[in-house]
Amino acid sequence: MTPRRIRDSPSLRSKPVPTAPSHSSPIQLGRYRKIPEGVTMSNLENALRELREKRNRAQIEVENLNQIISGIESLNGAGASRKATQPTRIVSAVSRRKMARAQKARWASVRNQSQAAETAKPTGSGPAKRTLSAAGRRRIAAAQRARWAKLKAAKK
């Protein structure tokens, strides 16, 4: 059986809509057909049945397209459906425990190395701390007293 195209379907071809003389505006159904208000109920029922048939055919066509797409993706090996259903790597609980222990050991060694580096730092690494002589401290204190005296004199 060959698949039928939707546009080749005889029910999809546009049919003339009977018009009745009316002064009111026509009723708009979708964006394809306009039905005047004077149309009988049986014609509306026929139109509704026809629209439902079109919808069912379109759904079947979409399902067929989805099957074709998934078939092509499975041949290609890069199908999204395969990735969603099957994980790429399964690790047992025992292996996960081993990996966790190994990672903890790595972190412990990193911590031990950083602690060893911190204790070694003050002995010789970095610039030596400079001390201020007593005479230098006296000069700074005298200069600060002079600044404050000048400020107080300016306020008066």
N, C-alpha and C positions, 0 to 999 in steps of 0.2 A: 504494500500500500504506500503510495507516495504522499508525502505531507502536502496539505493544501495551504496555499498562502491565504492570509486573512483578507488581503485586498481583492483576491480573486473570488471571494465568496459572493454568491448572488444576493444574499440578504444584506450585504454591506453596501451594495450599490445604492446610490441615492434615488429614492422614489419620490415622485411628485406628491406633495401634500395637498389634499383637497382644501380649497379655500371657500369660505362662505362670505357673502357680502356682509361686512360688519364695520361699524364706525369706531369700534374700540381697538386698542392696540393688540397685536397677537401675543400669545403666550410663548415665552422662549424656553425651549427644552435643550439644555446643554448649550453648545455653541454652533450646532449644525442645522437644526431644524426649528422652524417657527410654525406653531399650530394656532390657527385662529380660535377664538372662543366658541364659535358655533359648531365645532366638530363634535360628533357623537361619541359616546362613551366607549363603544365597541372599537372605534378607531384608536382611541387612547390605549385601550387594553392590548390591541394588536401591536402598537408601537412599544409598549412596555415589555411585552413578551419578546419582541424582536431585540430590544436592547439587552434583555437578560441573556438571550442566546449569544449575542455578540460578546458580552462579558465572559460567559463560560468558555467560548472559543478562545478568547484572548488569554484567559487563565491557563488553558491547556497549552497554548502556544508558549507562554512564559515558562511553564514547567518543562516543556520539551527543550527550550533553549537552555535552561538551567542544567538539565541532564547532559546536553552536548558540551556545555562549558566545563562541567565537572569531569567529563570524560577526557577532554583535551588537557585539562590541568593535571589529571592523573598520569597521562602519557608524558607530559613535560616534567613531572616530578616536583613541580613548584606550586602545587595546588594549595589554596588557602584552607580548603576543607580538610585536607590531610593534616595540616599543622594544627588545626583546631581540635581534631579528634585524637591525635596520637602525640604524646610528648616526645621531644627529641632525645631525652636522656633520662633513664630511670636509674636511681641510685638506691641501693639497699640501706636499711637502717644501720647495719654494721659498718658499711662504708662511710655513711654520714658521720657516725661516731668517730671513726678513725680520722676523717677530715677535720672534725671539730677539735680533736686532741692535737693534731698537727698544727692547726691555726693557733691554738692557745699557746703551744710551745714557741711558735714564731713570735707571738706578741710578748711572751715572757723574755725571750732573748733580746728583743728590741728594747724592752724596759730595762733590763740589766745593763745593756750597753749605754743607754742614756744616763742611767744613774752613775755608772763608772765615769762617764764624760763630765758629769756635774761635779763629782768629787775631785777630779783632776784639774778642773778649771782654775780655782783660786791659786794653785801652786805656782804656775808660771805663765798661764795664758792671759792675754789682755794687758792693757796698760797698767802700770803700777799706780797705786793711789797716792796722790800728792798731799803733803801736809803744809799747813800755813805756820809760818814762824810767829813768835810772840810779837816781834817788832812790826810785822806785817799786820797782825790783828790790831795793834794799837793805832797804826796809821789809818786803817779802815774805820775804826771807831771814832777817831778824831774827825775824819772827813764827814761822817754821818752826823756827828754833833754839830758841825759847822752848817750842814744843810738844814737841820732842824732850827737852828738859831736864826738863820737867814729867813726861813719861812715864817717864824713867829714874829720877826721884826717887820716883815712885809704886811702882816695882818694888822699891826698897830697903826 
